[in-house]
Amino acid sequence: MSIAASIIEFFISPLLGLILFVFFGYVIMSWLFMLNIVSPNNPTARQIFSLLSSIVEPIVAPFRKLIPPLGNLDLAFFFAAMSLYWIQRFLLPLLQSKLG
């Protein structure tokens, strides 16, 4: 196994999995705020949401430039998450098999 294939398998793929997990947490937190299950005035919840947002927003921002929101439905977020999933499940294994 080459160095590049090892980096993909042991660093990049788990990192993409972690980012997808953060996307999931961001969605859950936004629903909890929207449905008023968790108060938006709760400082701990706000801090957690701010941390998740600081990770998610830079990834979603380029997609938002291309895909405008449809009312309350943010398709840019969906396409960003699906792109990350596609990269992790299809592109990285393909690269790994080519490299090594």
GISULFEN-V281863 format. One line per field, one symbol per residue. phi: phi as a letter, one per 40 degrees, with the letter a starting at -180 (. if undefined). psi: psi as a letter, one per 30 degrees, with the letter a starting at -180 (. if undefined). burial: 1 if it has 9 or more other C-alpha atoms within 8 Angstrom, else 0. A space follows every 10 residues. Layout:
BEGIN
phi: ???
psi: ???
burial: ???
END
This chain:
BEGIN
phi: .ccccccccb bccccccccc ccdccccccc cccccfcbcc cccccccccc ccccccdccc dcccccbccb gccccccccc cccccccccb ccccccccca
psi: kleeeeeeef eeeeeeeeee eeeeeeeeee eeeeghekkf fjeeeeeeee eeefeeefef eeefeejlki bfjjfeeeee eeeeeeeefe eeeeeeeef.
burial: 0000111110 1111011011 0110110011 0110000101 0000110010 0110110011 0011000110 0001111011 1001111100 1110110010
END
